[in-house]
């Protein structure tokens, strides 16, 4: 059983810490908004503080105790100074909790998705008799990277962080979400819980904030709830192929129980590349799980700042934006595109005196954000860039099937864009203008990302598009609600529109929930034993030579650094891995050149196992004669080099 008590205590403390920060800046939110925002802010800043301390003292129980003591003292001091803020919330909390429980749309949406996310995440990484299983192909792939980063902090003393996949190079990947799980591991949680618990809590908090934001702009409880379902179940026209599969299998029950393929990820064959939010970024991209809720908090703080023209709120928003480089670079990139448009839109119909004041307030915001962002980016750079990262490419991935851009986006997002195009006609001028004012900054994201590819892997633009479609959902939901309010024929049309929007995504999420069919062996018992040995008997910061394998247990479970890890990831980070990859091949061939290369890279250990034997021409006799074999099983040998 997990030693959960300390983990739960720290989570509660982070909520109070976040709440103290909200009170410090006198942020006026509803009770459920404050609780959600408090956890999001608290866990993010607590993790950052613990990380900074760990760079001096390493990650230990004492480090966590020290950082926890700091945030507790901070919260107590603020509580004493801002007791009227707390007292006001205490007096109104009972009534606000009653209102929350009476809001059937919010309550149903919150409970539904909390249960769904709990089930999905607790079957993401599962220990069984044969080893550790991934609950989906997505986690089997990208989850190995996150396990590598988590264990590099927990077991590998990776401070200041180096790239575990490419020893000696600074880590240029947003690491704070994985460091948070390292804290939970140090507190006694299992790996499974350390991954699942923060993910579920952050997503549940996001549901509360999404509902609040959408309800505020649509003035409809049903539209706000519907928009959230659209976000998490959105898919394109892939469901058409589900009906093909039904016919092909003679409507077999097994086709309903476990659809034979994914319908939002049909790749080059069908030109459907925009994968459902749950099956891709939520399950496999941990940075998004922190960046996504944080952008919601930033939006709410800026909304209040613009209403009150309050310098404290602009400072607060600048501080929150300033922590994003360590959390999620694509959220930061998204804000870099959206915020200038957001600022301009909110100048409309304001008197000159307010415009001058807003210019000053936005300047203060920008200076604070830049003062925090620039040093973090400098820590990530320079890199040995060998790949063309930023480039012009019209239509994102429409070129794969030579689709025109409109048809490409219809295939990938279904009726979302047609509903947005219809919205000024269906909603009327006044309501449309209000919604479009909210939507315009995020439309800017869609336009820019259709012209510019931001990373070597063109698919990664989806991480920017995600925010466009998240904030498109309330506009589409409002159009559907408008149909539902009319006569029977329009009600039927509204229901059909909603089903068409979510059917492909729903099928993929339904498929994802079937653990027995989806599970993939990620680490067998032999590789787990190897990782256990390495964790106990080798130095935390030692360098290994291993196979170029995305889920090598020396990396992912023991948290050690390797000379060259999975090159698919190194390529996306623009790391010039080619020469070193050739050196690894030469090392395994033995001889004088091998010895020189081992010395050049200060290698401490070398592993020979099944994947190494399949990838390289290995002169094992050379290693037997020249180095001590410290671990040996029928599957693996480990040699101590230095």
Secondary structure, 3 states (H helix, E strand, C coil): CCCCHHHHHHHHHHHHHHHHHHHHCCCCCCHHHHHHHHHHHHHHHHHHHHHHHHHHHCCCHHHHHHHHHHHHHHHHHHHHHCHHHHHHHHHHHHHHHHHHHHCHHHHHHHHHHHHHHHHHHHCCEEEECCEEEECCHHHHHHHHHHHHHHHHHHCCCCCCCECCCCCCCECCCCCHHHHHHHHHHHCCCCHHHHHHHHHHHHHHHHHHHHHHHHHHHHCCHHHHHHHHHHHHHCCCCCHHHHHHHHHHCCCCHHHHHCCCCCCCCCHHHHCECCCCCHHHHHHHCHHHHHHHHHHHHHHHHHHHHHHHCCHHHHHHHHHHHHCHHHCCHHHHHHHHHHHHHHHHHCCCCCCHHHHHHHHHHHHHHHHHHHHHHHHHHHHHCCCCECCCCCEECCCCCHHHHCCCHHHHHHHHHCCHHHHHHHHHHHHCHHHHHHHHHHHHHHHHHHHHHCCEECCCCHHHHHHHHHHHHHHHHHHHHHHHHHHHCCCHHHHHHHHHHHHHHHHHHHHHHHHHCCHHHHCEEEEEHHHHHHHHHHHHHCCCCCEEECCCCCCCHHHHCCCCEECCCCHHHHHHCCECCHHHHHHHHHHHCCCHHHHHHHHHCCCCEEEECHHHHHHCCCCHHHHHHHCEEEEECCCCEEEECC
